Amino acid sequence: MDEKKKAQIYEKGIIVLIVLSVLTIGELWFALFGLTWWSILILVALTKAFLVVRDYMHIGRLFAGEEEY
């Protein structure tokens, strides 16, 4: 894997980490101040789970060919 590809993967990981942090802070805010907004909390939790599985668990490698990675 060339250095440019590694840098792109690293950058994407950092962006996802920042997005997850913002979502976690938002989730905490909704839990503290919006007790009746449980549906938003579920949506945020599902979004975070999707991002973690997609970007950090490398599930895509199971379905990708050798030349893609």
C-alpha positions in Angstrom: 0.0 0.0 0.0 1.4 3.4 -1.0 1.9 6.3 1.4 -0.9 8.4 -0.2 -3.4 5.6 0.4 -2.3 5.2 4.0 -2.6 8.9 4.5 -6.2 8.9 3.1 -7.2 6.0 5.4 -5.6 7.7 8.4 -7.4 11.0 7.6 -10.8 9.2 7.2 -10.2 7.5 10.6 -9.6 10.8 12.3 -12.7 12.4 10.7 -14.8 9.4 11.9 -13.3 9.7 15.4 -14.3 13.4 15.5 -17.8 12.6 14.2 -18.2 9.9 16.9 -17.1 12.4 19.5 -19.6 15.0 18.5 -22.4 12.4 18.3 -21.5 11.2 21.8 -21.6 14.7 23.2 -24.9 15.3 21.5 -26.2 12.0 22.8 -25.2 13.0 26.4 -26.9 16.3 26.0 -30.1 14.7 24.8 -30.0 12.2 27.6 -29.6 14.9 30.2 -32.0 17.5 28.9 -34.4 15.8 26.5 -35.7 12.8 28.5 -38.7 12.4 26.2 -36.5 12.3 23.1 -35.6 8.6 23.3 -36.1 8.1 19.6 -33.3 10.5 18.8 -31.0 8.7 21.3 -31.7 5.4 19.5 -31.0 7.0 16.1 -27.7 8.5 17.3 -26.7 5.1 18.9 -27.4 3.3 15.6 -25.5 5.8 13.6 -22.5 5.5 15.9 -22.6 1.7 15.7 -22.7 1.8 11.9 -19.7 4.1 11.8 -17.7 1.9 14.2 -18.5 -1.3 12.3 -17.8 0.2 8.9 -14.6 2.1 9.6 -12.9 0.4 12.6 -13.9 -3.2 12.4 -12.8 -3.6 8.7 -15.9 -5.5 7.7 -15.4 -4.2 4.1 -12.3 -6.4 3.8 -14.5 -9.5 3.9 -16.2 -8.6 0.7 -13.4 -6.8 -1.1 -10.9 -8.3 -3.5 -7.2 -8.5 -2.7 -6.4 -5.6 -5.1 -8.6 -3.2 -3.2 -6.6 -3.2 0.0 
